[in-house]
Structure formats: structure tokens, C-alpha cells
Amino acid sequence: MYSYLIIGAGLFGATFANLAKNAGKSVLVIDKRPHIAGNCYTETIEDINVHKYGAHIFHTSNKDVWSFVNTFIEFNRYTNSPIAKSKGQYYNLPFNMNTFNQMWGTATPEAAKAKIEEQKAKTLKLLKGREPVNLEEQALSLVGRDIFDTLIKEYTEKQWGRKCNELPASIIKRLPVRYTFDNNYFNDLYQGIPCGGYTQLVAKMLEGIEVRLNTDFFEHRSELERIAEKVIFTGPIDEFFDYQFGTLDYRSLNFETEVLDKDNFQGNAVVNYIDADIPYTRIIEHKHFEFGQQAKTVITREYPQAWSLGKERYYTVNDEKNSALYAKYKALADQQPKVIFGGRLAEYKYYDMDDVIEQAMAVARKEITLS
């Protein structure tokens, strides 16, 4: 008997496994994929650490989480400063004084703020005091027409496969607007990329722990559930309950990776492509995450797509319908005393990486104390 069977070798599973092992618990980690590290898995191509499932930048203001991950691997000083290309022009993100200068030629915070307030006022007047009911109204009430049309509308509609006036306002309750010349996308105290890639980070977290890859929990469920006192489940919660209420909805992604015989393709790790007639949402040039000097470069084009069973799940669709459906599955999960559900898929919630680790640390400490 193992103390814990952990289903999923991503960040939640690896964090829990590490803390449980250090507390003297016996642990088995399984994953249906042929590799560890979940969606933050990195593979080496042309001596470049390639983010196989999309760009992952670690950022946090939680000192405990930052200290925890740094016990396993050193992080570099990478700062996320994406670029957006719209109608042939390049703009800095997040929205800041560089963006406003590129868009309007404004040179002072006062001038930029006046421009945004003028445009916001037009939308607020039309709303007549009511709250925005969709993403388009929400965005216009936060940043105005120019930024919405240039940098939000077409990109968002590609990303979600729906018109902005059909998407819930909750998707962008907040939009970062900075009246400084600062292109750092995040406000967190700590930020960086693991030196050598995320796979090495997770591998060190799982050192000394039994891991079985290419092992699908649902194919061996009756056998696996008997070999552990408790189960940590990080997979899709609806699949755990055999989709008895129906499937929760997601947006999926398709990645097209290419090796180029040049040392620098776009000069930045991430460039967003706003225009609707370009089918991908962004191009990632992986070497720039780790300041690589390799002779070649590797790029990945990221195409959003509708999700269906058999495709990878990336973004939860937390609209009213899916939230109600998740509540039904959550009620069933609460009746499983032997199973702990954690992570993006099991909790049907969009987590950043540091949030996943923080949650896993909290669950592990509570669980290990109780046991």
C-alpha cells in the first residue's frame, strides 16, 4: 500500500508528492503522457529548451512559493515583455506609456490618461449607470475604443472563437493600464524561467519518488485505487465521474513548431498577432526565454481551436452554464473522502503556475498534518 497515489505529474502532483515524500509518506505518481511536468514540459531541440505546450513564465509574489521552487533549480532573470502586432504596427504590452505613445503619440501620463478617460466616457454614457454585460462593453469601459479595436477585439475573438459581445465580462474584469514606461507584463516580486527548463525543475521535485509514465488511470482504475490509502487526482473532474452530467467546456490549442536556420527570428520571446486574417494568435521564439546564443532558432505558432474529447484542455470556459455544471461535479467530489481533487482540470479553474504550487502546498500541509 502507498500512502498516496498521485494522478498527474504536473506541478500540483509533483509539489504534493515532494512534500509527502519528505514527510515520510510512500508515494506513487502516474501520468498518461510519456513525460513528466504536464503542460509546462520543455523538450530540447537544437540545444534550445522548447515550451511544448505554450509559453510558461513563472511569476509570483508569494515568497514561500518562490523559495520552494528555488530549492530545486536556479531561475534566470527573464522578464515577460510581449509585443503585439496589429495592422503592420508593433505595440508594447501590457498597456503602458510606450503603447500609448505608439498609438497616439502621447508623451506624458496626463495626456495618455486624458485620452483614455475621454474614450471611456463615451461607453459609460451609453451604459447609463448599468454594469457591462459582455466583454466588449467591459473592455470599452476600461480602456476605450482605440485600444479595444487595435489590441483586444480581433485577438480575443480568435482566442475564444466567439464575438466579444458574446463573451462574459468576467473574462477581463481588469485590464492592466500603466502610466509608466514599463513593459514588464507582471507586477509580481519574483519572475523568471528555470535554468535548463521546467522539465528539470519537475524532475528534481520528483527525485526519489516512484513515477510511472504512459499509465492511464482510467484504464487501470480498479487496480490502482486499491493500492493507496488516498488518491490525489489532478485530471479532469468530469472524466473522473464518467461525464455523468455532460462534459465541461474548454478552449484548446494547436502548436506548429519549426526550426529555422537563423540565430534570431523576431527579437522577442512572445509576439501576439492581433489581426483576424492571421490564424495564429502568437509566435513564440523559445531561445529568448533563456537568452540563448545558439546558431539556429526554434519558433512555435499557436493556433486556438475548439475543444472536443481527445484534444488537450487549455482554457476553462467559466461561463454560467459551465460553472453550474462544475458545481454538480464538485458536489460529487465532496462525497469522496479518499480522493483529493487539485489543479486546473480537477478544480475547473484557471491557475497560474505559482497558484497551482501554492494550492498544492496548502493541501499537502493540511493533509499530512491530519494524517
Residue pairs with C-beta under 8 A, 6 or more apart in sequence:
1 26
1 227
1 228
1 229
2 26
2 27
2 28
2 227
2 228
2 229
3 20
3 25
3 26
3 27
3 228
3 229
3 230
3 371
4 16
4 17
4 20
4 25
4 26
4 27
4 28
4 228
4 229
4 230
4 231
4 232
5 28
5 30
5 224
5 225
5 227
5 228
5 230
5 231
5 232
6 13
6 16
6 17
6 27
6 28
6 29
6 30
6 231
6 232
6 234
7 13
7 30
7 31
7 217
7 231
7 232
7 233
7 234
7 235
8 29
8 30
8 31
8 38
8 232
8 233
8 234
8 235
8 343
9 29
9 30
9 31
9 33
9 35
9 36
9 37
9 38
9 202
9 206
9 211
9 213
10 31
10 37
10 38
10 39
10 40
10 202
10 234
10 343
10 356
11 37
11 38
11 40
11 202
11 343
11 353
11 356
11 357
11 360
12 232
12 234
12 342
12 343
12 356
12 357
12 359
12 360
13 29
13 31
13 38
13 232
13 234
13 343
13 360
14 29
14 36
14 37
14 202
14 205
14 206
15 68
15 205
15 356
15 357
15 360
15 361
15 364
16 232
16 342
16 360
16 363
16 364
17 27
17 29
17 205
17 206
17 209
18 205
18 206
18 209
19 360
19 361
19 364
19 365
19 368
20 27
20 364
20 367
20 368
21 27
21 208
21 209
23 368
25 368
25 371
27 209
27 210
28 210
28 211
28 212
28 227
28 228
29 206
29 209
29 210
29 211
29 212
30 211
30 212
30 213
30 215
30 217
30 224
31 38
31 211
31 212
31 213
31 214
31 215
32 214
32 215
32 216
32 217
33 41
33 213
33 214
34 213
34 214
35 41
35 43
35 199
35 213
36 199
36 202
36 203
36 206
36 211
36 213
37 198
37 199
37 201
37 202
37 203
38 53
38 202
39 53
39 54
39 56
39 312
39 314
40 51
40 53
40 56
40 198
40 202
40 353
41 52
41 53
41 198
41 199
41 202
42 49
42 50
42 51
42 52
42 197
42 198
42 199
43 49
43 50
43 52
43 199
44 50
44 197
45 257
45 259
45 298
46 259
46 294
46 296
46 297
46 298
47 292
47 294
48 286
48 287
48 290
48 292
48 294
48 296
48 297
48 298
49 196
49 197
49 286
49 289
49 290
50 257
50 286
50 298
50 300
51 198
51 284
51 286
51 289
51 300
52 255
53 253
53 255
53 312
53 314
54 253
54 255
54 284
54 300
54 302
54 314
55 269
55 270
55 282
55 284
55 289
56 193
56 198
56 353
57 78
57 80
57 186
57 191
57 192
57 193
57 289
58 69
58 75
58 191
58 192
58 193
58 194
58 353
58 354
59 80
59 186
59 188
59 190
59 191
59 352
59 354
60 66
60 188
60 189
60 190
60 191
60 352
60 354
60 358
61 187
61 188
61 189
61 190
62 354
62 358
63 189
63 190
64 358
64 361
65 354
65 357
65 358
65 361
66 189
66 190
66 354
68 357
68 361
69 75
69 194
69 201
69 357
72 201
72 204
72 205
73 194
73 195
73 196
73 200
73 201
73 204
74 194
74 195
75 190
75 192
75 193
75 194
75 195
76 192
76 193
76 194
76 195
76 290
76 291
77 192
78 191
78 192
78 193
78 269
78 289
78 290
78 291
79 184
79 191
80 184
80 185
80 186
80 191
80 269
80 270
81 92
81 93
81 183
81 184
81 185
81 268
82 93
82 185
82 268
82 269
82 270
82 271
82 272
82 282
83 90
83 91
83 92
83 93
83 268
83 270
83 271
83 272
84 90
84 91
84 92
84 93
84 151
84 155
84 271
84 272
84 273
84 274
85 91
85 271
85 272
85 273
85 274
85 275
86 150
86 151
86 154
86 274
86 275
87 150
87 274
87 275
89 102
90 102
91 98
91 99
91 102
91 103
91 150
91 151
92 98
92 99
92 102
92 183
93 99
93 151
93 183
93 185
93 272
94 175
94 176
94 177
94 178
94 183
94 185
95 143
95 147
95 151
95 175
95 176
95 177
95 178
96 177
96 178
96 179
96 180
96 181
96 182
96 183
97 106
97 109
97 112
97 178
97 179
97 180
97 181
97 182
98 181
98 183
99 147
99 151
100 106
100 112
100 115
100 116
101 107
101 112
103 146
103 147
103 150
104 111
104 112
104 115
104 146
106 112
106 115
109 179
109 180
112 179
113 179
115 144
115 146
116 143
116 144
116 147
116 177
118 144
119 140
119 143
119 144
119 145
119 146
120 140
120 141
120 142
120 143
120 144
122 144
122 145
123 137
123 140
123 141
123 144
123 145
124 141
127 137
127 141
131 169
132 138
132 140
132 141
132 169
133 169
134 164
134 165
134 166
134 167
134 168
134 169
135 156
135 164
135 165
135 167
135 168
135 169
135 171
135 172
136 148
136 153
136 163
136 164
136 165
136 167
137 165
137 169
138 169
138 171
138 172
138 173
139 147
139 148
139 152
139 153
139 164
139 172
139 175
140 148
142 172
142 174
142 175
142 177
143 152
143 175
143 177
150 274
151 274
152 164
152 172
153 164
154 274
154 275
154 276
155 272
155 273
155 274
155 281
156 164
156 167
156 171
157 163
157 164
157 276
158 276
158 279
158 281
158 304
159 251
159 281
159 304
159 315
160 167
160 171
160 251
160 304
161 251
161 304
161 305
161 306
168 318
168 319
168 320
170 318
176 185
176 187
184 191
188 354
193 289
193 290
194 200
194 201
195 290
197 290
217 224
217 233
217 235
218 239
225 231
225 338
229 338
230 338
230 339
230 340
230 367
231 338
231 339
231 340
232 339
232 340
232 342
233 240
233 339
233 340
233 341
233 342
233 346
234 341
234 342
234 343
234 345
234 346
235 345
235 346
236 248
236 313
236 345
236 346
237 248
237 326
237 329
237 330
237 333
237 341
237 345
237 346
237 347
237 348
238 245
238 246
238 247
238 248
238 325
238 329
240 329
240 333
240 339
240 341
240 346
241 329
241 332
241 333
245 325
245 328
245 329
246 325
247 309
248 316
248 317
248 322
248 325
248 326
248 329
248 348
249 307
249 316
249 317
249 321
249 322
250 307
250 313
250 314
250 315
250 316
250 317
251 304
251 305
251 306
251 307
251 314
251 315
251 317
252 304
252 305
252 306
252 307
252 308
252 311
252 312
252 313
252 314
253 302
253 303
253 304
253 305
253 312
253 314
254 302
254 303
254 305
255 300
255 301
255 302
255 303
256 280
256 300
256 301
256 303
257 298
257 299
257 300
257 301
258 298
258 299
258 300
258 301
259 296
259 297
259 298
260 296
260 297
260 298
260 299
261 296
262 296
262 297
263 293
263 294
263 295
263 296
263 297
264 285
264 297
265 283
265 285
265 297
265 299
266 283
266 285
266 299
267 285
267 288
268 285
268 288
269 284
269 285
269 286
269 288
269 289
270 282
270 283
270 284
270 285
271 282
271 283
271 285
272 281
272 282
273 280
273 281
273 282
273 283
279 303
280 301
280 302
280 303
281 302
281 303
281 304
282 301
282 302
283 299
283 300
283 301
283 302
284 299
284 300
284 302
285 297
285 298
285 299
286 292
286 297
286 298
286 299
286 300
287 294
287 297
287 298
305 311
307 313
307 314
313 345
315 350
316 322
316 344
316 348
316 349
316 350
318 348
318 349
318 350
322 348
326 348
329 348
333 339
333 341
333 346
340 363
340 367
341 347
342 359
342 360
342 363
343 351
343 356
343 359
343 360
344 350
344 351
344 356
351 359
